[in-house]
Amino acid sequence: MQVKKYRSELVSIQNPLAGIIRLEFKSLDGKFRYHPGQFLHIAIDPDYDGIGQWPESRCFSMQSNPDEENIGITFAVKGRFTQLMKDNLKLGSEVWLKLPYGDLFTQHHNKVNTVFIAGGTGITPFLSLFTHDSFRKYTNPRIYLGFRSKAFNIYVEELRNVKRCEQKIFYQNDEGPIDINQIFSENGTGSDYFISGPPLMIKNFKQSLSESGLSASQILTDDWE
């Protein structure tokens, strides 16, 4: 799918937790086109005209699915660029989105007994699949999610609407972090594993699964950062 720049308007801002922000954008340049699990670049420079050199930008996974009219993202305010977004973007602000990028779910993988593991806001690229019709092609999918506490699980409503799959949620303050060894013991080497979350989590989980006997092609990660 060809990468395209979309002039877009910010139509929704939510702040469900301190330091966590959800934004929703409407395209002013035709329908957004992308696949579940892909990501975008956002540029917020008000002087950019869509023609010159692409300005400073940042990548975000798309939480919405391709059938939705608008694109949604959720992010933690960490670093200079996300702080600029928090401080400068208002309802009606115009930005430029460049997409799509990535092949998280379009690359070859086994759709039977597929395991999805996400930590924190790492769930967002998974939600774009879980809420899309293409998720019906998966047989017996299993979802493992980790959050610092119940307060950080701001995806309850979306997850309630995800059918036909087993979901296990780990709250770190109650039961500790996601246990990759437990997940492997429940699923074994016959499954493909998707991992999304903090870079250190992805690195450690990949290493653990590799040491447990999984091939590199069975471990698929959302680690474009």
C-alpha positions as a printed NumPy array, in Angstrom:
array([[  0.   ,   0.   ,   0.   ],
       [  1.446,   3.353,  -1.05 ],
       [  2.493,   5.846,   1.629],
       [  0.529,   9.083,   1.414],
       [  0.43 ,  12.394,   3.287],
       [ -2.967,  13.4  ,   4.669],
       [ -3.826,  16.885,   5.862],
       [ -5.915,  16.139,   8.939],
       [ -7.969,  17.829,  11.638],
       [ -7.885,  16.94 ,  15.324],
       [-11.501,  16.164,  16.245],
       [-11.202,  14.535,  19.681],
       [ -8.894,  14.824,  22.691],
       [ -9.202,  12.587,  25.73 ],
       [ -6.994,  12.477,  28.812],
       [ -8.083,   9.269,  30.581],
       [ -5.047,   9.285,  32.903],
       [ -2.374,  11.769,  33.88 ],
       [  0.239,  11.634,  31.143],
       [ -1.872,   9.464,  28.799],
       [ -3.63 ,  11.113,  25.852],
       [ -5.961,   9.825,  23.138],
       [ -6.3  ,  11.785,  19.917],
       [ -8.628,  11.274,  16.952],
       [ -8.004,  12.757,  13.513],
       [-10.278,  13.321,  10.522],
       [ -8.74 ,  13.303,   7.043],
       [ -9.117,  16.451,   4.949],
       [ -7.556,  14.667,   1.951],
       [ -9.719,  11.61 ,   1.31 ],
       [-10.185,   8.323,   3.171],
       [ -7.282,   6.994,   5.23 ],
       [ -5.978,   3.736,   3.778],
       [ -4.001,   1.256,   5.882],
       [ -3.997,  -2.264,   7.322],
       [ -4.537,  -3.255,  10.971],
       [ -1.32 ,  -3.027,  12.984],
       [  0.344,  -0.367,  10.864],
       [  1.714,   2.954,  12.106],
       [  1.92 ,   6.579,  11.012],
       [  4.175,   9.623,  11.223],
       [  2.629,  12.804,  12.603],
       [  4.038,  16.275,  11.87 ],
       [  2.652,  19.206,  13.858],
       [  4.706,  22.067,  12.352],
       [  2.086,  24.742,  11.519],
       [  4.252,  26.108,   8.689],
       [  4.46 ,  22.84 ,   6.749],
       [  2.497,  23.02 ,   3.485],
       [  2.52 ,  19.354,   2.51 ],
       [  4.939,  19.938,  -0.364],
       [  8.383,  20.762,   1.012],
       [ 10.763,  18.587,   2.991],
       [  8.942,  16.5  ,   5.578],
       [  9.377,  18.24 ,   8.966],
       [ 10.165,  16.766,  12.357],
       [  7.719,  14.001,  13.16 ],
       [  7.09 ,  11.028,  15.408],
       [  5.715,   7.524,  14.867],
       [  2.549,   6.209,  16.52 ],
       [  0.663,   2.946,  16.121],
       [ -2.88 ,   3.373,  14.865],
       [ -5.412,   2.166,  17.425],
       [ -8.388,   2.506,  15.092],
       [ -9.141,  -0.017,  12.364],
       [ -9.223,   0.688,   8.604],
       [-13.027,   0.58 ,   8.44 ],
       [-13.345,   3.549,  10.765],
       [-13.591,   7.014,   9.265],
       [-11.097,   8.608,  11.652],
       [ -7.697,   7.549,  12.952],
       [ -7.104,   7.253,  16.684],
       [ -3.821,   7.073,  18.583],
       [ -3.023,   6.786,  22.298],
       [  0.324,   7.801,  23.757],
       [  2.192,   8.527,  26.956],
       [  3.671,  12.004,  27.282],
       [  7.379,  11.184,  27.313],
       [ 10.019,  13.335,  25.668],
       [ 10.054,  16.656,  23.879],
       [  7.838,  15.861,  20.876],
       [  4.963,  14.333,  22.835],
       [  5.143,  17.272,  25.25 ],
       [  4.835,  19.617,  22.26 ],
       [  1.79 ,  17.671,  21.106],
       [  0.199,  17.959,  24.551],
       [  0.912,  21.688,  24.796],
       [  0.06 ,  22.783,  21.25 ],
       [ -2.635,  20.557,  19.782],
       [ -6.204,  21.739,  20.331],
       [ -9.549,  20.709,  18.886],
       [ -9.554,  21.874,  15.275],
       [ -5.753,  21.874,  14.975],
       [ -4.504,  20.809,  11.561],
       [ -1.614,  18.347,  11.312],
       [ -0.065,  16.159,   8.643],
       [ -0.209,  12.386,   8.907],
       [  1.958,  10.198,   6.691],
       [  0.951,   6.549,   6.389],
       [  0.877,   3.616,   6.279],
       [  4.071,   2.013,   7.543],
       [  4.815,  -1.448,   8.883],
       [  3.751,  -5.015,   8.174],
       [  2.92 ,  -6.347,  11.638],
       [ -0.071,  -8.461,  10.592],
       [  0.456,  -8.607,   6.825],
       [  3.656, -10.633,   7.143],
       [  3.203, -14.408,   7.012],
       [  2.068, -15.963,  10.292],
       [ -0.035, -18.806,  11.651],
       [ -3.591, -17.696,  12.453],
       [ -4.36 , -20.778,  14.571],
       [ -3.711, -20.527,  18.331],
       [ -2.006, -17.176,  17.8  ],
       [ -0.699, -15.502,  20.964],
       [ -0.856, -11.716,  21.432],
       [  1.183, -10.159,  24.274],
       [  1.034,  -6.444,  25.054],
       [  2.273,  -4.176,  27.818],
       [  0.599,  -0.833,  28.533],
       [ -0.06 ,   1.322,  25.477],
       [  1.546,  -1.46 ,  23.413],
       [ -1.984,  -2.793,  23.056],
       [ -2.903,  -0.086,  20.527],
       [ -1.735,  -1.817,  17.308],
       [ -3.465,  -4.994,  18.493],
       [ -6.771,  -3.167,  18.973],
       [ -6.741,  -2.148,  15.317],
       [ -6.845,  -5.872,  14.502],
       [ -9.11 ,  -7.047,  17.336],
       [-11.833,  -4.58 ,  16.273],
       [-11.549,  -5.375,  12.543],
       [-13.407,  -8.023,  10.553],
       [-10.105,  -9.658,   9.58 ],
       [ -9.762, -10.891,  13.187],
       [-12.461, -13.459,  12.344],
       [ -9.805, -15.353,  10.37 ],
       [ -7.983, -16.261,  13.597],
       [ -8.842, -19.548,  15.294],
       [ -8.547, -19.743,  19.093],
       [ -6.475, -16.562,  19.549],
       [ -5.153, -15.821,  23.037],
       [ -4.522, -12.341,  24.424],
       [ -2.221, -11.523,  27.352],
       [ -2.15 ,  -7.921,  28.566],
       [ -0.117,  -6.223,  31.274],
       [ -0.84 ,  -2.926,  33.051],
       [  0.653,  -1.218,  36.1  ],
       [ -2.745,  -1.318,  37.806],
       [ -6.449,  -1.488,  36.955],
       [ -6.463,   2.303,  36.62 ],
       [ -4.099,   2.017,  33.652],
       [ -6.398,  -0.358,  31.784],
       [ -8.223,   2.327,  29.819],
       [ -9.206,  -0.168,  27.122],
       [-11.929,  -2.021,  29.053],
       [-14.717,  -1.06 ,  26.659],
       [-12.784,  -2.027,  23.52 ],
       [-11.713,  -5.343,  25.057],
       [-15.254,  -6.135,  26.156],
       [-16.265,  -6.103,  22.498],
       [-13.484,  -8.47 ,  21.417],
       [-15.153, -11.854,  20.98 ],
       [-14.058, -15.414,  20.265],
       [-10.819, -15.266,  22.209],
       [ -9.332, -15.909,  25.615],
       [ -8.08 , -12.819,  27.463],
       [ -5.772, -12.755,  30.486],
       [ -4.866,  -9.473,  32.147],
       [ -1.943,  -8.986,  34.53 ],
       [ -1.951,  -6.051,  36.949],
       [  1.6  ,  -5.455,  38.109],
       [  0.68 ,  -3.95 ,  41.484],
       [ -1.353,  -7.081,  42.392],
       [  0.308, -10.054,  40.734],
       [  3.525,  -8.784,  39.221],
       [  4.385,  -8.227,  35.549],
       [  3.448, -10.446,  32.628],
       [  5.142, -13.819,  33.054],
       [  6.49 , -14.897,  29.661],
       [  7.424, -18.325,  31.005],
       [  3.838, -18.926,  32.111],
       [  2.547, -17.807,  28.707],
       [  4.921, -20.156,  26.923],
       [  3.984, -23.073,  29.177],
       [  0.32 , -22.522,  28.239],
       [  0.925, -22.27 ,  24.49 ],
       [  4.189, -24.031,  23.598],
       [  6.048, -24.088,  20.293],
       [  2.985, -24.637,  18.099],
       [  1.908, -20.993,  18.188],
       [  3.147, -17.752,  16.667],
       [  3.651, -14.954,  19.202],
       [  3.046, -11.227,  18.669],
       [  4.686,  -8.882,  21.206],
       [  4.101,  -5.143,  21.638],
       [  5.119,  -2.863,  24.467],
       [  8.166,  -1.187,  26.032],
       [ 11.422,  -1.945,  24.15 ],
       [ 12.999,  -3.754,  27.118],
       [  9.96 ,  -5.988,  27.502],
       [ 10.047,  -6.883,  23.81 ],
       [ 13.782,  -7.638,  23.961],
       [ 13.495,  -9.854,  27.042],
       [ 10.416, -11.719,  25.819],
       [ 11.988, -12.389,  22.405],
       [ 15.088, -13.781,  24.078],
       [ 13.061, -15.963,  26.424],
       [ 10.916, -17.395,  23.625],
       [ 13.965, -18.026,  21.448],
       [ 15.669, -19.881,  24.297],
       [ 12.493, -21.929,  24.724],
       [ 12.791, -23.248,  21.176],
       [ 10.754, -20.88 ,  19.004],
       [ 12.121, -19.951,  15.591],
       [ 12.648, -16.299,  14.691],
       [  9.703, -16.458,  12.274],
       [  7.35 , -17.366,  15.152],
       [  8.151, -14.215,  17.152],
       [  6.649, -11.086,  15.588],
       [  7.145,  -7.723,  17.253],
       [  5.913,  -4.152,  17.065],
       [  9.282,  -2.532,  17.793],
       [  9.64 ,   0.14 ,  15.113],
       [ 10.834,   2.657,  17.727]])
